[in-house]
Every structure is written in structure tokens, then in C-alpha cells.
């Protein structure tokens, strides 16, 4: 218990530059399936960004019981903004996540562009620092990107609480609980550092089998010797077509090698954001998750049907294939927010408000929420075409009386079509809850 308390205390104070997610680090639970792990890692990586998309991600994590607290640490090497995320597990110890932004400042860019390779060795924080400072080296030994290594050393192996660094506390917890696992994840710079953190934990004695690494658009971090030494690490690299960062170091300077299993995803439809953006990676992971994991909209024990939900869409042809994903995202969101929500089955999709009211009564519901999504293609100020995604939400009672109508519009200039639809659904929460709680 003392060590676990120290970890929480240290994580709050420590400067961190990578996102990492604890799966059972404080409890003996089975690791999540690959796509479920990717799904949570993608939301976590996005949650650290302070924009509209970050708001969606934090809403998603909050809905799943994770409590987030923001922190910021500055040194002469980096400026880190991160969240300490905690979820209490009934009858067990708490689970933690630490989510940090990728490259967001000039300090980060300076480290990204520091292409010098340095030795990577040692088994203690002091030895890590000494090895990195060694001037003589050979291409036959593990060498890594000096900037990424500086981030890793500063974040996990420099600051101490009660004589321990974060990295040492993680090592001790993993070794004390051999059935536990840690999943380390990050986007871009965070992904690069996550690989180095995993390698350091292995050097300190943690079995590779206890470590999973999931990166999004991360560059290579080391040479061939580094890749060979740590080839037993379970690393999954999520990459996107057209993303230049995943191979930037190989292109700029020879001697850098990627390692781990590669998972390729396609860029989102209807978005003009760069292929390296985390939003594109989340969009791809959402599709994989929805295609793999069937929805479960069963009511909680003792909860009676109350609100019927149905969705329709009139999307432009290039993005028409996004409709099922938009519906799934909205249904998942409302199912968490509204007790007693009944989601319309594919076989009972009424196309009029009268039909919706009839279906609501047939399912024992007092209300119905109707979503209609539309897109409009338009040229933006940069000369590119994107889409305005509009959600019209209508709430009716089981007799067909209209109780409220609201419209939300979001451009894909800042997100994908699917995430724009989800953002609109999130934005409508306040009025929706006000109307549906009127009889309580």
C-alpha cells in the first residue's frame, strides 16, 4: 500500500512526457482485447489536447468512470501538460492513467529535431544518464534519438519522492505483481517516448510479457541494434496512409529503424486535417472498434424503458458510408447518459414522428429522441473542401407531441465527419437532459 501511495503522489508531482494506461497494474485483471485496448489508448491520447476534440475525449473517459485532474510541469528541456486519471474499482485498488500532450511547444520541437544518436544502456537511472553522456560509441550497440531520450529521462528517471523515481516505482509494482500488465501509449512524440520507457523498464528487470506498447504516428527512436535488442517487446504501431512522421527519421537521416507490429488505418473521410493528427487516428480506431465489438444496449437491472432513440441521415455521397458509425457513436453516448434508453433496432426504423411515437409506446417508453444528421460540402478559407455536419435533434413524448428541437453544426475542418457528429451530440446534452428530466 505504501508503494502504491508513493506512485500516486509521485505521478502528481512528476514531469511526464508520455501517455500511459494501467491495465491491472493495481489489480489482477485480464488484459483488454487488442481493439478495446487501442480504443481506450486512442481516447486517452486525444484527451490530453485542450481543444474541442479533447473535450469529447474527456467526456468519454468521464462517462466510463475515469476522474481526470490536469497538471503542468516546465523545465529547461520541455513544457508538459498532462492529466492524472483515476478510476476506483469496487472491491479492488484504484486504476490509473497518465495522459500527456504530444508536440505542442517550441521546447518540444527542439527535442523532436535533435537528431543526434546517443548510447542507450544501463539498469538504473544513474547508469541511464551516464551511458547517455558517453562520447565514444559504436553503431553495433543500441543508439537512440537524443531528444526523445532526454524526455524519457526527465519524465521518469530524474525527479524523486522519498528516494524513488516514477520509473523505479513502476518497476517495483510490476515485479511485485507478476500477473499485472502495463500498457504504455502515446501519439507522435508521446509514442516515441513510450517505446523508450518500455525499454528502460525491461532493462530494470521487468519481463517484456508484462508490457504492452501502443503508439499512434510515432517516429522511430533507435538504430538496428536497439530494434534487435528490444524485439521481444509487444509493440503495436498504429500508422496512417500519408502520415510523414512515422518515417521522418528514416527519411531525414539513415540509421533509424522501426520495431513492433504495424497496424495500418485509412485517413478519415471528409477531413482536410493532416494525416498525422491524432483525430485521424481516433477516427480509424473508432471504425475498427465498431466493426469488431457489437453494441450492448441492455438496460441495467431494475431500470425500466423510458426513452426511445432513433437516428437517420442525409449525407453527401462521398461520406455516406459514415452514417452507421455516426449512429453507433451517438447511441453509445446517449445510452451512457440516459437511464432507460432503448435504441431502435435496424428492423424498426420509423421514418415519421408518428411512427417514432408508436415505436416508443411499443417499447414501453415515455419519450423519444430523434437524430437526423446532414452534411453540406463547402470550400474553406484555405481553398480546400470540407463538410458542415449538422445534427437536428427532436424530443417528443409517446403521444407524438414535440417537446424540443435543437440544431448543432460542426465543420470537418477540425475533425472527421464521425467525430463532428459525435461532438454535436455531446453539445446537445444540456437541453436534452432538461427536457427529459421535466417529469422527475
Buried (B, 14 or more C-beta within 10 A) or exposed (E): EEEBEBBBEBBEEBBBBBBBBBBBBBBEBEBBEBBBBBBBBBBBBBBBBEEBBBBBBBBBBBEEEBEBEEBEBEBEBBBBBBBBBBBEEEEEBBBBBBBBBBBBBEBBEEBBEBBEBBBBBBEBBEBBBEBBEEEEBEEEBBBBBBBBBBBBBBBBBBBBBEEBBBBBBBBBBBBEBEEBBBBBBBBBBBBBBBBBBBBBBBBBEBEBEBBBBBBBBBBBBBBBBBBEBBEEBBBBBBBBEEBEBBBBBBEEEEBBBBBBEEBEBEBBBBBBBBBBBBBBBBBBBBBBBBEEEEEEBEBEEEEEBBBBBBBBBEBBEBBBEBBBBBBBBBBBBBBBBBEBBBBBEEEEEBEEBEBBBBBBBEBEBBBBBBBBBBBEBEEEEEEEEBBBBBBBBBBBBBEBEEBBEBEBBBBBBBBBBBBBBBBBBBBBBEBBEEBBEEEE
